[in-house]
Amino acid sequence: MRKKRIMVIGPSRSGKTTLVNALNNYNGELRRTQDMIYGENTIDVPGSYIENSWMYKHVIAAAQDASHVLMLIDQSRCTEIYSPGFAKSFRCPVIGVITKSDLMPENREKCIKQLKKIGISEPYFNVSFPKGTGIDALKKYLFEEGKSKGGNHEIYY
């Protein structure tokens, strides 16, 4: 049986690879790619797979190897990229992650509405790499099977 990994999807420049590197405890150089990259704990899906709805079938097929799917929304560019109800396409848990949560806080509610429209249930994780917030809470949630639902975790219900 294959190892289950965390699939990370989102639009281009939403922070996917940065988040993937954090989940894999990798501090090396970032590089853009046209292909899915299977890391130690993750599957990094290029933004083009989400930005072109005809490629959704490839994401859904690859998700068979996923324990969780993280769907990212960039708070600094809160554009609607996912089809309504898209999260319901996956058999594993789908988690909403709002990246760049330190930028444009006025977009927070819009991002939460998008996550709900996509079909993702709470909790939602707000992550900022420059400030270092939300990353540890997300890792704890993912790697301890969701036992940490509560407390001071940068989780929004």
C-alpha positions as CSV (number, residue, x, y, z in Angstrom):
1,M,0.0,0.0,0.0
2,R,1.3,3.5,-0.9
3,K,2.0,6.1,1.7
4,K,-0.7,8.6,2.0
5,R,0.4,12.2,1.6
6,I,-1.2,15.7,2.1
7,M,-2.2,17.1,-1.3
8,V,-1.8,20.9,-1.5
9,I,-3.8,22.7,-4.2
10,G,-4.3,26.4,-5.0
11,P,-3.8,29.1,-7.6
12,S,-0.4,30.2,-8.8
13,R,1.6,32.2,-6.2
14,S,-0.8,31.4,-3.4
15,G,2.0,29.9,-1.2
16,K,1.6,26.2,-2.1
17,T,5.3,25.4,-2.4
18,T,6.2,27.4,0.7
19,L,3.6,25.5,2.7
20,V,4.7,22.1,1.2
21,N,8.3,22.8,2.2
22,A,7.1,23.6,5.8
23,L,5.1,20.3,5.9
24,N,8.1,18.4,4.7
25,N,10.5,20.2,7.1
26,Y,12.5,21.4,4.0
27,N,14.4,24.7,4.0
28,G,15.9,24.6,0.5
29,E,15.3,26.6,-2.6
30,L,11.8,27.2,-4.0
31,R,11.3,26.2,-7.6
32,R,8.3,26.3,-9.9
33,T,7.3,23.3,-11.9
34,Q,4.6,22.1,-14.3
35,D,4.4,18.7,-12.7
36,M,3.0,17.3,-9.4
37,I,5.8,16.8,-7.0
38,Y,5.6,14.0,-4.4
39,G,7.5,15.0,-1.3
40,E,8.1,13.1,1.9
41,N,4.6,14.1,3.3
42,T,3.0,16.0,0.5
43,I,1.8,16.2,-3.1
44,D,2.4,19.7,-4.5
45,V,0.0,20.4,-7.3
46,P,0.9,23.2,-9.8
47,G,-1.6,26.1,-9.9
48,S,-2.4,25.5,-13.5
49,Y,-4.2,22.3,-12.5
50,I,-6.7,24.4,-10.5
51,E,-6.8,27.4,-12.8
52,N,-7.9,25.2,-15.7
53,S,-11.1,23.3,-14.7
54,W,-10.5,20.7,-17.5
55,M,-7.5,19.5,-15.4
56,Y,-9.6,18.8,-12.3
57,K,-9.9,15.2,-13.2
58,H,-6.1,14.8,-12.8
59,V,-6.2,16.4,-9.4
60,I,-9.1,14.1,-8.3
61,A,-7.2,11.0,-9.6
62,A,-4.0,12.0,-7.8
63,A,-6.0,12.6,-4.6
64,Q,-6.4,8.8,-4.3
65,D,-2.9,8.9,-2.7
66,A,-3.9,11.7,-0.3
67,S,-4.7,11.5,3.4
68,H,-5.9,15.1,3.3
69,V,-6.4,17.8,0.7
70,L,-5.5,21.4,1.6
71,M,-7.3,24.0,-0.6
72,L,-5.5,27.3,-0.4
73,I,-7.0,30.8,-0.8
74,D,-4.6,33.7,-1.0
75,Q,-6.0,36.5,1.2
76,S,-4.0,39.1,-0.7
77,R,-5.7,38.1,-4.0
78,C,-9.0,36.7,-3.0
79,T,-10.2,35.8,-6.5
80,E,-12.7,32.9,-7.0
81,I,-10.7,30.1,-8.6
82,Y,-12.5,26.9,-7.5
83,S,-15.8,25.7,-8.9
84,P,-18.7,25.7,-6.3
85,G,-18.8,22.4,-4.4
86,F,-15.3,21.3,-5.7
87,A,-14.3,20.0,-2.3
88,K,-17.0,17.4,-2.4
89,S,-15.0,15.7,-5.2
90,F,-12.6,14.2,-2.7
91,R,-13.0,11.1,-0.5
92,C,-10.5,12.3,2.1
93,P,-10.9,15.3,4.5
94,V,-10.5,18.7,2.8
95,I,-9.1,21.5,4.8
96,G,-9.3,25.2,4.0
97,V,-6.2,27.3,4.4
98,I,-6.1,31.0,4.0
99,T,-2.5,32.0,3.0
100,K,-0.9,35.4,3.3
101,S,-3.2,36.1,6.2
102,D,-1.1,39.1,7.2
103,L,-2.0,40.9,4.0
104,M,-5.3,42.6,3.3
105,P,-7.2,41.6,6.4
106,E,-10.3,43.2,4.9
107,N,-10.5,40.2,2.6
108,R,-10.8,37.6,5.4
109,E,-14.6,37.3,5.4
110,K,-14.6,37.0,1.6
111,C,-12.1,34.2,1.8
112,I,-14.2,32.4,4.4
113,K,-17.3,32.7,2.1
114,Q,-15.3,31.2,-0.7
115,L,-14.2,28.2,1.4
116,K,-17.9,27.6,2.3
117,K,-19.0,27.9,-1.3
118,I,-16.3,25.4,-2.4
119,G,-17.8,23.0,0.2
120,I,-15.2,23.1,2.9
121,S,-16.3,22.8,6.6
122,E,-14.5,24.6,9.4
123,P,-12.0,24.8,10.9
124,Y,-10.1,27.1,8.6
125,F,-6.4,27.8,9.1
126,N,-4.9,31.2,8.6
127,V,-1.2,31.1,7.7
128,S,1.4,33.8,7.4
129,F,5.0,32.8,6.7
130,P,6.6,36.2,7.3
131,K,4.9,36.4,10.7
132,G,5.2,32.6,11.3
133,T,1.6,32.2,12.3
134,G,-0.8,29.3,11.8
135,I,1.9,26.9,10.4
136,D,2.4,25.0,13.7
137,A,-1.3,24.7,14.3
138,L,-1.9,23.3,10.8
139,K,1.0,20.8,11.2
140,K,-0.3,19.7,14.6
141,Y,-3.8,19.3,13.2
142,L,-2.6,17.3,10.2
143,F,0.0,15.1,11.9
144,E,-2.0,14.4,15.0
145,E,-5.2,13.5,13.1
146,G,-7.2,16.6,14.0
147,K,-7.0,16.1,17.8
148,S,-6.2,19.8,18.3
149,K,-9.6,21.3,17.5
150,G,-9.6,24.3,19.8
151,G,-7.3,26.3,22.0
152,N,-5.1,29.2,20.7
153,H,-4.4,27.9,17.2
154,E,-5.1,30.6,14.6
155,I,-8.1,28.5,13.6
156,Y,-11.3,30.3,12.6
157,Y,-14.7,28.7,13.2
